[in-house]
């Protein structure tokens, strides 16, 4: 197995783990954040305006 394939598989495992955790939080009643608000804050921080 190449290092690139290994790293990709590890990244997918981490992503699936985070998705599982998020689904469990939602099932327990956690409220999500609005995508557009988060995206705007991220955009502002990247561009140094926030």
N, C-alpha and C positions, 0 to 999 in steps of 0.2 A: 504494500500500500504506500502510495506517495505521501509526502508530508502535506501537500496541498489537499489531497482527499481527506486525510486524517483531520486537518484543521477545519475543513468544511463540515465534516461529520460532527465534530465537537461543537461548532457554532450552532448547528441544527439542534443538537441535544440541549444546549443552553437555551435556545429560543423556545423549544417545546416545554422545557422546565418552567420558564418564565410565563408562558401562556397558561400552563396548568395552574400555576400559583395565582395568576390573575383570575382565572375562571373560579377557583376556590374562593377567592375574596369576594367576587361578585355573588356567588351562591350564598355567602355568609352575610350579604346585605350591603357590601361596600358600594359606594357610588363612584362612578367613573368621572373623568374630567372631560370637558368639551374639547374635541380635537382641534377646532379652529382657534380656541383660546391658547391651547398649548403650543400650536404651530406658530402663532403670532409671537408668543413670548420667546420661543426658540429662535425664530427669525430675527427678532430684535436683539437678542443676546449675541447672535452670530455677527450681525452687522454693527454691533456696538451702540445701538440706539436705545437699549433697555436696561 
